[in-house]
């Protein structure tokens, strides 16, 4: 009996210990590691993403593990439609500006070993699936509908981006000025205190362009502005039919890109660090750096060589910085070394005046071929793909031109605006014929017209400014909007055909991205998202459609629109989430009546409601 009782007690003790261990594991998963950073400031929305997923109420009570399934979440089986969220929790308002893959708290909590000197801490570091946030990001208190373009270029609501430190820090440079309930942008910059418009005319004058207009009769269309500040340079280029990709990191001037996008100016969060920028080779006619604080000489000039990869044949690099004109010992040393580097890269000085030097790239490979053997930097390997960019490390080598460029003596692109509809030479790289290109334009022109007729009174002439095509193919959705006062961020999937170079060759802009991850932008960035087969594509990769919906909500402005063009099971799945997302259906129609019934695409038009934590709504003046 004693032996039996002892055995029972031991069994009871063992079960108790197991239960205690289980509770401990749950607590660790719920609150994060006991050994992680402590305190409120160290918490990230990503940290409690797992908690939120478990807290969501689902109408399907039979699931043992809520929200988890081994089957694809989008399925044509009727049983899967029973899974429907009642609501999503709201993220802590401290996360109203969260960028999940550029979250400093995540880097701190996960103790990533990053080289700060190489800017790795400003590159993308995305959370693991179990750390993804599953809550809706609220606007800041008192948020207002953004001021409409073109007024927004010059002023925004202060309450929408409640950060005024740049106004004080850059007060002598006319970046921005606080005036009442608005932040005003006089158009100044570190090297153009008297206005970006005068500075742009000065650059054109330096190059002897007709009428001091930088677009050079349509031959300069795409510009890359690195270290762009609040993007006044890019904003003032738009009136000259030039579109700039304004790039800056989420650094000490952390809200500069947020201001740019709130103003309605194309911009992207990124850094010249260790990875190639997400743009194909030969994307830009003109690059610009005004006091961009970049060490161009580091690591054998690797950053300048990345810029070289992005510039087209005969492309320009305008560099406004003390090294270009100062006479102190350190600046003279940098200028001497930089001059030697660009000479080895076959760049030549096109113009040098006052505080600015403009270099120009060669039109062909001839100069590269004449260099002495062993000259550095070397040419890139013949098997290097200069258009492979997603997660690809930079290399300190010169990207030579293709046979077509060598033969044509340049890129062979038509001037803007003819460039938009002229088949570019690089279509041949993808096996796309002229007829296929023109048919694609025709199809998307009809589709966009159909979209706008479906939106009817919902969209007025100034309703939209910042648009994103989440699966842009050759950019024909954006091309169909050429006469509208909008710009489009054309996104090409990282694992699909590399059509982004066609998009740039048409005089449009965009980036490569993986929609299994968060996009590199602030919340409340875009007025309209166009998702053509995006959900079907990520399902094939085993990624979460629910996570994509939450990400789309993050980057969509209140009162913004979503166009989903996908299979019927996808649109039926999304419709189940509308209430939980604070979205409402505007229209649902079959896309093309002549397509196969099973694969027929359906168009679902959605509008995001304006909601604030205090329940109030605001309208712009």
C-alpha positions as CSV (number, residue, x, y, z in Angstrom):
1,X,0.0,0.0,0.0
2,X,2.8,2.4,0.9
3,X,4.5,1.6,-2.3
4,X,1.3,2.2,-4.2
5,X,0.7,5.5,-2.4
6,X,4.3,6.7,-3.1
7,X,3.9,5.8,-6.7
8,X,0.6,7.9,-6.9
9,X,2.3,10.8,-5.2
10,X,5.2,10.7,-7.6
11,X,2.8,10.5,-10.5
12,X,0.9,13.5,-9.1
13,X,4.1,15.4,-8.7
14,X,5.2,14.6,-12.2
15,X,1.9,15.9,-13.6
16,X,2.1,19.0,-11.5
17,X,5.6,19.7,-12.8
18,X,4.5,19.2,-16.4
19,X,1.6,21.6,-15.9
20,X,3.9,24.2,-14.4
21,X,6.3,23.9,-17.4
22,X,3.4,24.2,-19.8
23,X,2.2,27.4,-18.0
24,X,5.8,28.8,-18.1
25,X,6.1,28.1,-21.8
26,X,2.8,29.9,-22.5
27,X,3.9,32.9,-20.4
28,X,7.1,33.1,-22.3
29,X,5.3,33.0,-25.6
30,X,2.8,35.5,-24.4
31,X,5.1,38.1,-22.9
32,X,8.3,37.5,-24.8
33,X,11.6,36.3,-23.4
34,X,12.2,36.9,-19.8
35,X,15.7,37.8,-20.8
36,X,14.8,40.3,-23.5
37,X,14.7,44.1,-23.1
38,X,12.5,45.4,-20.4
39,X,10.3,48.5,-20.2
40,X,7.6,50.0,-22.3
41,X,9.9,51.7,-24.8
42,X,11.5,48.4,-25.7
43,X,8.2,46.8,-26.6
44,X,7.3,46.5,-30.3
45,X,4.0,45.7,-31.9
46,X,5.7,42.7,-33.3
47,X,6.4,41.4,-29.8
48,X,2.8,40.9,-29.0
49,X,1.7,39.8,-32.4
50,X,1.3,36.2,-31.2
51,X,-0.9,37.4,-28.3
52,X,-3.2,39.3,-30.6
53,X,-3.6,36.4,-33.0
54,X,-4.9,34.3,-30.2
55,X,-7.2,37.1,-28.9
56,X,-9.1,37.5,-32.2
57,X,-12.6,36.3,-32.0
58,X,-13.6,33.7,-34.7
59,X,-17.1,32.6,-35.6
60,X,-15.8,29.0,-36.0
61,X,-15.8,27.7,-32.5
62,X,-14.8,24.2,-33.5
63,X,-11.2,25.0,-34.3
64,X,-8.8,23.7,-31.6
65,X,-6.1,26.2,-32.6
66,X,-7.7,29.5,-33.6
67,X,-6.7,30.9,-36.9
68,X,-4.4,28.0,-37.7
69,X,-4.9,25.5,-40.5
70,X,-2.7,23.1,-42.5
71,X,-5.0,23.8,-45.5
72,X,-4.6,26.8,-47.8
73,X,-6.5,29.7,-46.2
74,X,-8.0,30.6,-49.6
75,X,-9.8,27.5,-50.9
76,X,-12.7,26.7,-53.1
77,X,-14.0,24.3,-50.4
78,X,-17.2,25.7,-48.9
79,X,-16.1,24.7,-45.4
80,X,-13.2,27.1,-45.3
81,X,-15.6,30.0,-45.7
82,X,-17.0,29.4,-42.2
83,X,-13.7,30.8,-40.8
84,X,-14.5,34.5,-40.3
85,X,-13.0,37.1,-37.9
86,X,-15.4,39.1,-35.8
87,X,-12.9,41.9,-35.2
88,X,-9.2,42.8,-35.2
89,X,-7.7,44.5,-32.1
90,X,-6.2,48.0,-32.5
91,X,-2.4,48.3,-32.0
92,X,-1.1,50.4,-29.2
93,X,-1.1,54.0,-30.4
94,X,2.7,54.1,-29.9
95,X,2.9,52.0,-33.0
96,X,1.0,54.4,-35.3
97,X,4.1,54.8,-37.4
98,X,5.3,51.2,-37.3
99,X,7.3,49.8,-40.3
100,X,7.6,46.1,-39.4
101,X,10.7,45.4,-41.5
102,X,12.5,48.6,-40.4
103,X,11.6,48.3,-36.7
104,X,14.5,49.3,-34.4
105,X,12.8,47.7,-31.4
106,X,12.8,44.3,-33.3
107,X,16.5,44.7,-34.0
108,X,17.1,45.5,-30.3
109,X,14.9,42.6,-29.0
110,X,16.3,39.9,-31.3
111,X,19.9,41.1,-30.6
112,X,20.8,41.0,-34.3
113,X,24.6,41.3,-34.9
114,X,24.8,44.2,-37.4
115,X,27.7,46.3,-38.6
116,X,26.6,49.9,-37.9
117,X,29.4,51.3,-40.0
118,X,27.9,49.5,-43.1
119,X,24.4,50.8,-42.3
120,X,23.1,47.3,-41.8
121,X,20.8,48.5,-39.1
122,X,18.9,50.7,-41.7
123,X,18.4,47.7,-44.0
124,X,15.3,45.5,-44.0
125,X,15.1,43.0,-41.1
126,X,11.6,41.4,-41.1
127,X,10.1,39.6,-38.1
128,X,9.6,35.9,-38.1
129,X,6.0,34.8,-38.7
130,X,5.4,34.2,-35.0
131,X,6.4,37.8,-34.2
132,X,4.2,39.4,-36.9
133,X,1.7,41.9,-35.6
134,X,-2.0,41.1,-36.1
135,X,-3.6,44.3,-35.2
136,X,-4.9,47.4,-37.0
137,X,-2.6,50.4,-36.8
138,X,-4.5,53.5,-35.7
139,X,-3.9,57.0,-37.1
140,X,-2.5,59.5,-34.6
141,X,-5.0,61.4,-32.4
142,X,-6.9,64.1,-34.3
143,X,-5.8,62.7,-37.8
144,X,-7.3,64.6,-40.7
145,X,-7.9,63.7,-44.3
146,X,-4.6,64.8,-46.1
147,X,-4.6,68.0,-48.0
148,X,-5.1,67.4,-51.7
149,X,-2.5,67.7,-54.5
150,X,-1.1,70.1,-55.6
151,X,-1.5,72.1,-52.4
152,X,0.0,69.2,-50.5
153,X,3.4,69.8,-52.1
154,X,3.7,73.0,-50.0
155,X,1.7,72.2,-46.8
156,X,0.5,69.3,-44.7
157,X,-1.5,68.9,-41.5
158,X,0.8,68.9,-38.5
159,X,-1.5,66.5,-36.6
160,X,-0.9,63.8,-39.3
161,X,2.8,63.8,-38.7
162,X,3.3,65.4,-35.3
163,X,7.1,65.8,-35.6
164,X,8.5,69.3,-35.7
165,X,12.1,68.5,-34.8
166,X,13.2,68.8,-38.4
167,X,11.7,72.3,-38.7
168,X,13.9,73.4,-35.8
169,X,17.0,71.4,-36.8
170,X,16.9,72.6,-40.4
171,X,15.4,76.1,-39.8
172,X,18.3,77.8,-41.5
173,X,17.9,75.7,-44.6
174,X,14.1,76.2,-45.3
175,X,13.3,72.5,-45.2
176,X,10.0,73.1,-43.4
177,X,8.3,75.6,-41.2
178,X,5.6,75.2,-38.6
179,X,2.7,77.6,-39.2
180,X,-0.4,77.2,-37.0
181,X,-1.9,73.7,-37.5
182,X,0.1,73.1,-40.7
183,X,3.7,72.3,-41.6
184,X,4.8,74.4,-44.6
185,X,7.6,73.5,-47.1
186,X,9.2,76.5,-48.7
187,X,11.2,74.3,-51.1
188,X,14.6,74.7,-49.5
189,X,17.3,72.1,-48.9
190,X,20.8,71.8,-47.4
191,X,22.4,73.1,-50.7
192,X,19.5,75.1,-52.1
193,X,18.3,77.4,-49.3
194,X,16.6,79.7,-51.9
195,X,14.4,77.0,-53.4
196,X,14.6,73.7,-55.2
197,X,13.1,75.3,-58.4
198,X,16.1,77.7,-58.7
199,X,18.6,74.9,-57.9
200,X,17.0,72.7,-60.6
201,X,17.3,75.4,-63.2
202,X,20.9,76.0,-62.1
203,X,21.7,72.3,-62.8
204,X,20.1,72.5,-66.2
205,X,22.1,75.6,-67.0
206,X,25.3,73.9,-66.0
207,X,24.6,71.2,-68.6
208,X,23.5,73.8,-71.3
209,X,20.0,72.3,-71.6
210,X,17.5,74.3,-73.6
211,X,15.6,76.9,-71.6
212,X,17.3,75.7,-68.4
213,X,14.8,72.9,-68.2
214,X,16.3,69.7,-66.7
215,X,14.2,67.2,-68.6
216,X,16.4,68.1,-71.7
217,X,13.5,67.8,-74.2
218,X,12.2,64.6,-72.7
219,X,15.6,62.8,-72.6
220,X,15.8,63.0,-68.8
221,X,12.7,61.4,-67.2
222,X,13.7,59.2,-64.3
223,X,15.8,60.6,-61.5
224,X,17.3,59.0,-58.3
225,X,17.6,61.4,-55.4
226,X,19.7,59.7,-52.6
227,X,19.5,61.2,-49.1
228,X,16.5,63.2,-50.2
229,X,15.4,64.9,-47.0
230,X,11.8,65.8,-47.3
231,X,12.0,65.4,-51.1
232,X,11.5,69.0,-52.2
233,X,14.0,68.3,-55.0
234,X,11.7,65.5,-56.3
235,X,8.6,67.5,-55.7
236,X,9.7,70.4,-57.8
237,X,11.0,68.2,-60.7
238,X,7.4,67.0,-61.3
239,X,6.4,70.2,-63.1
240,X,9.2,69.5,-65.6
241,X,7.7,66.0,-66.4
242,X,10.5,64.4,-64.4
243,X,9.7,61.7,-61.8
244,X,12.2,61.1,-59.0
245,X,12.6,58.1,-56.8
246,X,13.5,59.9,-53.5
247,X,15.3,57.6,-51.2
248,X,16.4,58.0,-47.5
249,X,16.8,55.7,-44.6
250,X,14.8,55.6,-41.4
251,X,17.7,57.4,-39.6
252,X,18.0,60.4,-37.2
253,X,15.8,62.3,-39.7
254,X,13.4,59.5,-39.3
255,X,10.2,61.2,-40.6
256,X,11.7,62.7,-43.7
257,X,10.2,60.1,-46.1
258,X,6.9,60.2,-44.2
259,X,6.7,64.0,-44.9
260,X,7.5,63.4,-48.6
261,X,4.7,60.8,-49.0
262,X,2.3,63.0,-47.0
263,X,3.1,65.7,-49.5
264,X,2.2,63.4,-52.4
265,X,5.8,63.1,-53.6
266,X,7.2,59.7,-54.7
267,X,9.6,58.3,-52.1
268,X,10.9,55.0,-50.6
269,X,12.7,54.0,-47.4
270,X,16.0,52.5,-48.1
271,X,19.8,52.9,-47.7
272,X,23.0,52.4,-49.5
273,X,24.4,49.7,-47.2
274,X,25.4,46.1,-48.1
275,X,22.5,45.0,-50.4
276,X,21.7,46.2,-53.9
277,X,18.9,48.7,-54.0
278,X,15.6,47.2,-55.3
279,X,15.9,48.7,-58.8
280,X,17.2,47.1,-62.0
281,X,20.3,48.2,-63.8
282,X,20.1,51.3,-66.0
283,X,16.9,52.7,-64.4
284,X,17.8,56.4,-64.1
285,X,19.1,59.1,-66.4
286,X,20.1,61.4,-63.5
287,X,21.2,60.8,-59.9
288,X,21.5,63.5,-57.3
289,X,23.2,63.8,-53.9
290,X,23.0,67.1,-52.0
291,X,24.9,66.8,-48.7
292,X,23.7,63.2,-48.5
293,X,26.3,62.3,-45.9
294,X,27.5,59.2,-47.8
295,X,31.0,57.9,-47.7
296,X,31.4,57.2,-51.4
297,X,35.0,55.9,-51.0
298,X,34.4,53.1,-48.5
299,X,34.9,49.5,-49.4
300,X,36.7,50.2,-52.7
301,X,33.9,52.6,-53.8
302,X,31.2,50.0,-53.6
303,X,28.4,52.6,-53.1
304,X,29.4,54.7,-56.0
305,X,29.6,51.5,-58.1
306,X,26.0,50.7,-57.0
307,X,25.0,54.1,-58.3
308,X,26.9,53.4,-61.5
309,X,24.8,50.2,-61.9
310,X,21.6,52.2,-61.7
311,X,22.5,54.9,-64.1
312,X,21.8,54.6,-67.8
313,X,24.4,55.1,-70.6
314,X,25.3,58.8,-70.6
315,X,23.6,59.3,-67.2
316,X,24.5,62.1,-64.9
317,X,25.4,62.3,-61.2
318,X,25.0,65.7,-59.7
319,X,27.0,66.0,-56.4
320,X,26.6,69.1,-54.2
321,X,28.9,68.8,-51.3
322,X,31.8,70.6,-49.6
323,X,34.3,68.2,-51.3
324,X,33.4,69.7,-54.6
325,X,34.5,73.2,-53.7
326,X,36.1,73.4,-50.2
327,X,39.8,73.9,-49.7
328,X,40.5,72.4,-46.3
329,X,42.9,69.4,-46.1
330,X,40.3,66.7,-45.5
331,X,37.9,67.9,-48.2
332,X,40.8,68.1,-50.7
333,X,41.9,64.6,-49.9
334,X,38.3,63.2,-50.4
335,X,38.0,65.1,-53.7
336,X,41.3,63.8,-55.0
337,X,40.5,60.2,-54.1
338,X,36.9,60.5,-55.5
339,X,38.2,62.0,-58.7
340,X,40.6,59.2,-59.2
341,X,37.9,56.6,-58.6
342,X,35.4,58.0,-61.1
343,X,38.1,58.4,-63.6
344,X,38.8,54.7,-63.3
345,X,35.0,54.1,-63.7
346,X,35.2,56.1,-67.0
347,X,33.1,59.0,-65.7
348,X,34.0,62.5,-66.9
349,X,33.2,65.9,-65.5
350,X,30.3,67.4,-67.5
351,X,30.2,70.6,-65.5
352,X,31.6,72.0,-62.2
353,X,30.4,75.3,-60.8
354,X,30.4,76.7,-57.3
355,X,29.2,74.0,-54.9
356,X,28.3,71.4,-57.5
357,X,30.0,68.9,-59.8
358,X,28.1,66.9,-62.4
359,X,29.7,63.7,-63.8
360,X,28.5,61.8,-66.8
361,X,28.8,58.1,-67.6
362,X,30.1,56.7,-70.9
363,X,27.6,55.8,-73.6
364,X,29.3,52.5,-74.5
365,X,31.8,49.9,-73.2
366,X,34.7,51.4,-75.3
367,X,36.4,53.1,-72.3
368,X,36.1,50.0,-70.2
369,X,37.8,48.0,-72.8
370,X,40.7,50.4,-73.1
371,X,41.7,50.2,-69.4
372,X,44.9,48.5,-68.4
373,X,44.6,44.9,-67.3
374,X,44.2,44.7,-63.5
375,X,42.7,48.2,-63.3
376,X,40.4,48.6,-60.3
377,X,37.5,48.6,-59.9
378,X,37.2,45.5,-62.1
379,X,34.3,44.7,-64.5
380,X,31.7,42.5,-63.0
381,X,31.7,38.8,-63.8
382,X,30.0,37.8,-67.1
383,X,27.6,35.6,-65.1
384,X,26.5,38.4,-62.8
385,X,22.9,39.5,-63.4
386,X,22.8,43.3,-62.8
387,X,19.0,43.1,-62.6
388,X,18.9,40.6,-59.7
389,X,18.4,42.8,-56.7
390,X,16.2,41.3,-53.9
391,X,18.5,40.5,-51.0
392,X,21.6,40.4,-53.4
393,X,24.8,41.8,-51.9
394,X,26.5,44.8,-53.6
395,X,29.7,44.1,-55.4
396,X,32.6,46.5,-56.0
397,X,32.6,46.1,-59.8
398,X,31.6,48.0,-62.9
399,X,28.5,46.7,-64.7
400,X,29.3,46.7,-68.4
401,X,26.6,47.4,-71.0
402,X,24.7,44.9,-73.1
403,X,25.4,44.2,-76.7
404,X,22.3,46.2,-77.7
405,X,23.6,49.3,-75.9
406,X,27.1,48.9,-77.4
407,X,25.5,48.5,-80.9
408,X,23.1,51.4,-80.5
409,X,25.5,53.7,-78.7
410,X,23.1,54.3,-75.8
411,X,19.9,53.0,-74.3
412,X,17.8,53.5,-77.4
413,X,14.9,54.9,-75.5
414,X,12.5,57.4,-77.0
415,X,12.1,60.8,-75.3
416,X,9.2,61.3,-72.8
417,X,6.2,61.2,-73.3
418,X,6.6,59.0,-76.4
419,X,8.7,56.7,-74.2
420,X,5.6,55.6,-72.3
421,X,4.0,53.8,-75.3
422,X,7.1,52.9,-77.3
423,X,8.3,49.3,-77.0
424,X,11.7,49.5,-75.2
425,X,14.7,47.4,-76.5
426,X,14.9,45.4,-73.2
427,X,11.5,43.7,-74.1
428,X,13.7,41.2,-76.0
429,X,15.4,40.2,-72.7
430,X,12.0,38.8,-71.6
431,X,10.9,37.4,-74.9
432,X,8.0,39.9,-75.2
433,X,7.1,41.1,-78.7
434,X,5.9,44.5,-79.8
435,X,2.4,43.1,-80.4
436,X,2.3,41.7,-76.9
437,X,3.4,45.0,-75.4
438,X,0.8,46.9,-77.3
439,X,-2.0,44.4,-76.5
440,X,-1.1,44.7,-72.8
441,X,-1.5,48.5,-73.0
442,X,-4.9,48.2,-74.8
443,X,-6.2,45.7,-72.2
444,X,-5.2,47.8,-69.2
445,X,-6.5,51.0,-70.7
446,X,-9.9,49.3,-70.9
447,X,-9.6,47.9,-67.4
448,X,-8.7,51.2,-65.8
449,X,-11.6,52.9,-67.6
450,X,-13.9,50.2,-66.2
451,X,-12.5,50.7,-62.7
452,X,-13.2,54.4,-62.7
453,X,-16.7,53.9,-64.0
454,X,-17.4,51.4,-61.2
455,X,-16.1,53.9,-58.6
456,X,-18.5,56.5,-60.1
457,X,-19.0,59.4,-57.6
458,X,-16.6,57.9,-55.1
459,X,-13.6,59.3,-56.9
460,X,-13.4,63.0,-57.8
461,X,-10.5,64.6,-59.8
462,X,-8.4,65.3,-56.7
463,X,-9.4,62.3,-54.6
464,X,-6.3,60.2,-55.4
465,X,-2.6,61.1,-55.4
466,X,-0.4,58.2,-54.2
467,X,-1.2,54.9,-56.0
468,X,0.4,51.5,-55.8
469,X,0.1,48.7,-58.3
470,X,1.0,45.6,-56.2
471,X,1.6,43.4,-59.2
472,X,2.5,45.8,-62.0
473,X,3.7,43.5,-64.8
474,X,4.9,46.0,-67.5
475,X,3.3,49.1,-65.9
476,X,0.3,49.4,-68.2
477,X,-2.0,50.1,-65.2
478,X,0.1,53.2,-64.4
479,X,0.4,54.1,-68.1
480,X,-3.4,54.2,-68.4
481,X,-3.4,56.9,-65.8
482,X,-0.9,59.2,-67.5
483,X,-3.4,62.1,-67.8
484,X,-4.4,61.9,-64.1
485,X,-2.7,64.0,-61.3
486,X,-1.4,60.8,-59.7
487,X,1.8,58.9,-59.4
488,X,2.1,55.1,-59.2
489,X,4.5,52.9,-57.3
490,X,4.8,49.9,-59.6
491,X,5.7,46.8,-57.6
492,X,7.1,43.7,-59.3
493,X,7.2,40.4,-57.3
494,X,10.8,39.3,-56.5
495,X,10.3,35.8,-57.7
496,X,8.6,36.6,-61.1
497,X,9.8,37.9,-64.5
498,X,12.0,40.9,-64.0
499,X,9.6,43.3,-65.8
500,X,10.6,46.3,-63.5
501,X,13.3,47.2,-66.1
502,X,10.5,47.6,-68.7
503,X,8.6,49.8,-66.3
504,X,11.6,52.1,-65.8
505,X,12.3,52.1,-69.6
506,X,8.8,53.4,-70.0
507,X,9.6,56.4,-67.8
508,X,7.7,55.1,-64.7
509,X,9.1,54.1,-61.3
510,X,8.7,51.2,-59.0
511,X,10.4,48.6,-56.9
512,X,10.8,44.8,-56.3
513,X,9.1,43.3,-53.3
514,X,8.0,40.1,-51.7
515,X,4.4,40.4,-50.5
516,X,5.0,37.7,-47.8
517,X,6.7,40.6,-46.0
518,X,5.8,44.2,-45.1
519,X,6.5,47.0,-47.5
520,X,9.2,49.6,-46.8
521,X,6.9,52.6,-46.2
522,X,5.1,54.3,-43.4
523,X,1.5,53.6,-42.4
524,X,-1.2,55.7,-44.3
525,X,0.9,56.2,-47.4
526,X,-1.3,55.3,-50.4
527,X,-4.7,56.4,-51.6
528,X,-5.3,53.4,-53.7
529,X,-3.9,49.8,-53.9
530,X,-4.4,47.7,-57.0
531,X,-4.0,44.0,-56.2
532,X,-4.1,41.9,-59.4
533,X,-3.8,38.2,-58.5
534,X,-1.6,39.1,-55.6
535,X,-3.5,36.9,-53.1
536,X,-3.4,33.9,-55.5
537,X,0.3,34.4,-55.9
538,X,1.1,34.5,-52.2
539,X,-1.1,31.5,-51.6
540,X,1.1,29.5,-53.9
541,X,4.1,30.5,-51.7
542,X,2.3,29.4,-48.5
543,X,2.1,32.9,-47.1
544,X,-0.8,34.3,-45.1
545,X,-3.6,36.2,-46.9
546,X,-4.7,37.5,-43.5
547,X,-1.3,39.1,-42.9
548,X,-1.4,40.7,-46.4
549,X,-4.8,42.2,-45.6
550,X,-3.4,43.7,-42.4
551,X,-0.4,45.0,-44.3
552,X,-2.5,46.6,-46.9
553,X,-4.6,48.3,-44.2
554,X,-1.4,49.6,-42.7
555,X,-0.2,51.4,-45.8
556,X,-3.6,52.5,-47.0
557,X,-4.8,56.0,-46.0
558,X,-8.2,56.3,-44.2
559,X,-10.9,56.8,-46.9
560,X,-8.5,55.1,-49.4
561,X,-9.5,52.5,-51.9
562,X,-8.5,48.9,-52.8
563,X,-9.0,47.2,-56.1
564,X,-8.8,43.4,-55.9
565,X,-8.8,41.6,-59.2
566,X,-8.5,37.9,-58.5
567,X,-10.3,34.5,-58.5
568,X,-13.7,34.3,-57.0
569,X,-12.6,32.3,-53.9
570,X,-10.1,35.1,-53.2
571,X,-12.7,37.8,-53.3
572,X,-15.2,35.7,-51.3
573,X,-12.5,35.2,-48.7
574,X,-11.7,39.0,-48.5
575,X,-15.4,39.9,-48.2
576,X,-15.5,37.9,-44.9
577,X,-12.9,40.3,-43.5
578,X,-14.5,43.7,-44.5
579,X,-16.3,44.4,-41.3
580,X,-13.3,43.4,-39.1
581,X,-11.0,45.6,-41.2
582,X,-13.3,48.6,-41.1
583,X,-13.6,48.4,-44.9
584,X,-16.7,48.5,-47.0
585,X,-17.5,47.0,-50.4
586,X,-18.1,49.6,-53.2
587,X,-18.7,47.1,-56.0
588,X,-18.3,43.5,-57.0
589,X,-18.4,42.4,-60.7
590,X,-17.1,39.7,-62.9
591,X,-14.1,40.9,-64.8
592,X,-14.3,39.3,-68.2
593,X,-17.4,37.4,-69.3
594,X,-15.6,35.5,-72.0
595,X,-13.1,33.8,-69.6
596,X,-13.3,30.3,-68.2
597,X,-15.9,30.2,-65.4
598,X,-13.6,28.4,-62.9
599,X,-10.6,30.8,-63.4
600,X,-12.7,33.9,-64.1
601,X,-11.4,37.0,-62.4
602,X,-13.7,39.0,-60.1
603,X,-13.3,42.7,-59.4
604,X,-13.8,43.7,-55.8
605,X,-13.7,47.5,-55.1
606,X,-13.3,48.5,-51.4
607,X,-13.1,51.7,-49.4
608,X,-11.3,51.9,-46.1
609,X,-13.4,53.8,-43.5
610,X,-12.1,56.7,-41.6
611,X,-11.8,55.6,-37.9
612,X,-9.9,57.0,-35.0
613,X,-9.5,55.7,-31.5
614,X,-11.7,58.4,-30.1
615,X,-14.3,57.6,-32.8
616,X,-14.2,61.0,-34.4
617,X,-13.6,61.8,-38.0
618,X,-11.9,64.8,-39.6
619,X,-12.2,66.4,-43.0
620,X,-9.6,68.5,-44.8
621,X,-10.2,72.2,-45.4
